[in-house]
Amino acid sequence: MTTDEAREFVAINHRAVLVTRTSDDGAQTSPVVVGIDGEGKAVISSRETAYKVRNLRRRPAATLCIMNDQFYGPWIQVDGRAEVVSMPEALGGLIDYYRRISGEHPDWDEYRRAMQEERRVLVRVSFDKVGPEKFG
């Protein structure tokens, strides 16, 4: 699988599990909704106070297992470096994230307020390694 093929898969399949590392090097998993931004990075919306965000700030290594909506069937894994973008810088990326996954919001002012009140962040993950390369 190429990086471009992985990006195409993520652009149409938004269900994923994000794996980060805890302070004692354990695995912390979170179900997330993932998309692709204009720079080709995987993007996730989260809250500033979420454990996954704390973990990524400490150690920015992320693994995503992205699957189709039916769960069984095609899936991919992406390993990469995560960047956490906080407010107010995150707001434009969060709007783009919503549009790419869900289309237009009925009230963008309401959306902006909610993102700020919820202390939302945008997590951006690079596509450093993609797979699977083979099944078996």
C-alpha positions as a Markdown table, in Angstrom:
| # | Residue | x | y | z |
|---|---|---|---|---|
| 1 | Met | 0.0 | 0.0 | 0.0 |
| 2 | Thr | 1.3 | 3.4 | -0.9 |
| 3 | Thr | 0.9 | 6.6 | 1.2 |
| 4 | Asp | -1.4 | 8.0 | -1.5 |
| 5 | Glu | -3.6 | 4.9 | -1.4 |
| 6 | Ala | -3.7 | 5.2 | 2.4 |
| 7 | Arg | -4.8 | 8.9 | 2.2 |
| 8 | Glu | -7.5 | 8.0 | -0.3 |
| 9 | Phe | -8.8 | 5.3 | 2.1 |
| 10 | Val | -8.9 | 7.7 | 5.0 |
| 11 | Ala | -10.7 | 10.4 | 2.9 |
| 12 | Ile | -13.7 | 8.0 | 2.6 |
| 13 | Asn | -13.4 | 5.9 | 5.7 |
| 14 | His | -13.6 | 7.9 | 9.0 |
| 15 | Arg | -13.9 | 5.3 | 11.8 |
| 16 | Ala | -10.7 | 4.6 | 13.6 |
| 17 | Val | -8.9 | 3.7 | 16.8 |
| 18 | Leu | -6.1 | 5.9 | 17.9 |
| 19 | Val | -3.3 | 4.4 | 19.9 |
| 20 | Thr | -1.0 | 6.6 | 22.1 |
| 21 | Arg | 1.5 | 5.7 | 24.8 |
| 22 | Thr | 0.8 | 6.4 | 28.5 |
| 23 | Ser | 3.4 | 7.8 | 30.9 |
| 24 | Asp | 4.3 | 4.2 | 32.0 |
| 25 | Asp | 4.6 | 3.1 | 28.3 |
| 26 | Gly | 1.3 | 1.3 | 28.2 |
| 27 | Ala | -1.1 | 1.6 | 25.2 |
| 28 | Gln | -4.1 | 3.9 | 25.5 |
| 29 | Thr | -6.7 | 3.5 | 22.8 |
| 30 | Ser | -9.5 | 5.8 | 21.7 |
| 31 | Pro | -12.2 | 5.5 | 19.1 |
| 32 | Val | -12.0 | 8.6 | 16.9 |
| 33 | Val | -13.4 | 10.1 | 13.7 |
| 34 | Val | -10.6 | 10.8 | 11.3 |
| 35 | Gly | -10.2 | 12.8 | 8.1 |
| 36 | Ile | -7.6 | 14.2 | 5.8 |
| 37 | Asp | -6.5 | 17.8 | 5.7 |
| 38 | Gly | -5.3 | 19.9 | 2.8 |
| 39 | Glu | -1.7 | 18.9 | 3.5 |
| 40 | Gly | -2.4 | 15.2 | 3.4 |
| 41 | Lys | -2.3 | 14.6 | 7.2 |
| 42 | Ala | -4.8 | 12.6 | 9.2 |
| 43 | Val | -6.8 | 14.9 | 11.4 |
| 44 | Ile | -8.8 | 14.2 | 14.5 |
| 45 | Ser | -10.8 | 16.6 | 16.8 |
| 46 | Ser | -10.4 | 16.1 | 20.5 |
| 47 | Arg | -10.5 | 18.1 | 23.8 |
| 48 | Glu | -7.5 | 19.8 | 25.3 |
| 49 | Thr | -8.0 | 17.8 | 28.5 |
| 50 | Ala | -8.3 | 14.3 | 26.9 |
| 51 | Tyr | -5.8 | 11.6 | 27.9 |
| 52 | Lys | -4.9 | 11.0 | 24.2 |
| 53 | Val | -3.9 | 14.7 | 23.9 |
| 54 | Arg | -1.8 | 14.6 | 27.1 |
| 55 | Asn | -0.1 | 11.5 | 25.8 |
| 56 | Leu | 0.6 | 13.0 | 22.4 |
| 57 | Arg | 2.1 | 16.2 | 23.9 |
| 58 | Arg | 4.5 | 14.0 | 26.0 |
| 59 | Arg | 5.3 | 11.5 | 23.2 |
| 60 | Pro | 4.0 | 12.5 | 19.7 |
| 61 | Ala | 4.0 | 8.9 | 18.3 |
| 62 | Ala | 0.5 | 7.9 | 17.0 |
| 63 | Thr | -0.9 | 4.8 | 15.4 |
| 64 | Leu | -4.3 | 4.8 | 13.7 |
| 65 | Cys | -6.3 | 1.7 | 12.7 |
| 66 | Ile | -8.8 | 3.0 | 10.2 |
| 67 | Met | -11.7 | 0.8 | 9.1 |
| 68 | Asn | -14.8 | 1.0 | 7.0 |
| 69 | Asp | -18.2 | 1.8 | 8.5 |
| 70 | Gln | -19.2 | -1.9 | 8.5 |
| 71 | Phe | -16.2 | -2.7 | 10.7 |
| 72 | Tyr | -15.4 | -6.0 | 8.9 |
| 73 | Gly | -13.7 | -5.6 | 5.6 |
| 74 | Pro | -10.9 | -3.3 | 4.4 |
| 75 | Trp | -8.8 | -1.5 | 7.0 |
| 76 | Ile | -5.4 | 0.2 | 7.2 |
| 77 | Gln | -2.8 | 1.1 | 9.8 |
| 78 | Val | -1.0 | 4.5 | 9.8 |
| 79 | Asp | 1.9 | 5.2 | 12.0 |
| 80 | Gly | 3.2 | 8.8 | 12.3 |
| 81 | Arg | 4.2 | 11.8 | 14.3 |
| 82 | Ala | 1.3 | 13.7 | 15.9 |
| 83 | Glu | 1.0 | 17.5 | 16.3 |
| 84 | Val | -1.6 | 19.0 | 18.6 |
| 85 | Val | -2.9 | 22.3 | 17.5 |
| 86 | Ser | -4.7 | 24.3 | 20.3 |
| 87 | Met | -7.2 | 27.2 | 20.1 |
| 88 | Pro | -7.3 | 29.7 | 18.6 |
| 89 | Glu | -5.0 | 28.3 | 15.9 |
| 90 | Ala | -7.0 | 25.1 | 15.7 |
| 91 | Leu | -10.3 | 26.8 | 14.7 |
| 92 | Gly | -9.7 | 27.0 | 10.9 |
| 93 | Gly | -8.5 | 23.4 | 10.8 |
| 94 | Leu | -11.5 | 22.2 | 12.9 |
| 95 | Ile | -13.9 | 23.9 | 10.4 |
| 96 | Asp | -12.0 | 22.2 | 7.5 |
| 97 | Tyr | -12.2 | 18.9 | 9.4 |
| 98 | Tyr | -16.0 | 19.2 | 9.8 |
| 99 | Arg | -16.5 | 20.2 | 6.1 |
| 100 | Arg | -14.4 | 17.3 | 4.7 |
| 101 | Ile | -16.3 | 14.7 | 6.8 |
| 102 | Ser | -19.8 | 16.0 | 7.3 |
| 103 | Gly | -20.3 | 18.9 | 4.8 |
| 104 | Glu | -21.7 | 22.3 | 5.8 |
| 105 | His | -22.7 | 23.0 | 9.3 |
| 106 | Pro | -26.2 | 24.6 | 9.7 |
| 107 | Asp | -24.8 | 27.4 | 12.0 |
| 108 | Trp | -21.0 | 28.1 | 11.8 |
| 109 | Asp | -21.2 | 30.7 | 14.5 |
| 110 | Glu | -22.6 | 28.0 | 16.9 |
| 111 | Tyr | -19.9 | 25.6 | 15.8 |
| 112 | Arg | -17.1 | 28.1 | 16.5 |
| 113 | Arg | -18.6 | 28.8 | 19.9 |
| 114 | Ala | -18.8 | 25.1 | 20.7 |
| 115 | Met | -15.3 | 24.4 | 19.6 |
| 116 | Gln | -14.0 | 27.2 | 21.9 |
| 117 | Glu | -16.2 | 26.3 | 24.9 |
| 118 | Glu | -15.2 | 22.6 | 24.6 |
| 119 | Arg | -11.5 | 23.6 | 24.3 |
| 120 | Arg | -11.2 | 21.6 | 21.2 |
| 121 | Val | -7.8 | 20.8 | 19.6 |
| 122 | Leu | -6.9 | 19.4 | 16.2 |
| 123 | Val | -4.6 | 16.4 | 16.2 |
| 124 | Arg | -2.6 | 16.1 | 12.9 |
| 125 | Val | -0.8 | 12.8 | 12.2 |
| 126 | Ser | 1.8 | 12.3 | 9.4 |
| 127 | Phe | 1.8 | 9.2 | 7.2 |
| 128 | Asp | 5.2 | 7.9 | 8.1 |
| 129 | Lys | 4.4 | 4.2 | 7.7 |
| 130 | Val | 1.2 | 2.6 | 6.2 |
| 131 | Gly | 0.0 | -0.9 | 5.8 |
| 132 | Pro | -0.8 | -3.7 | 5.8 |
| 133 | Glu | 1.7 | -4.8 | 3.2 |
| 134 | Lys | 0.5 | -8.4 | 3.3 |
| 135 | Phe | -2.2 | -10.5 | 5.0 |
| 136 | Gly | -1.8 | -13.9 | 6.5 |
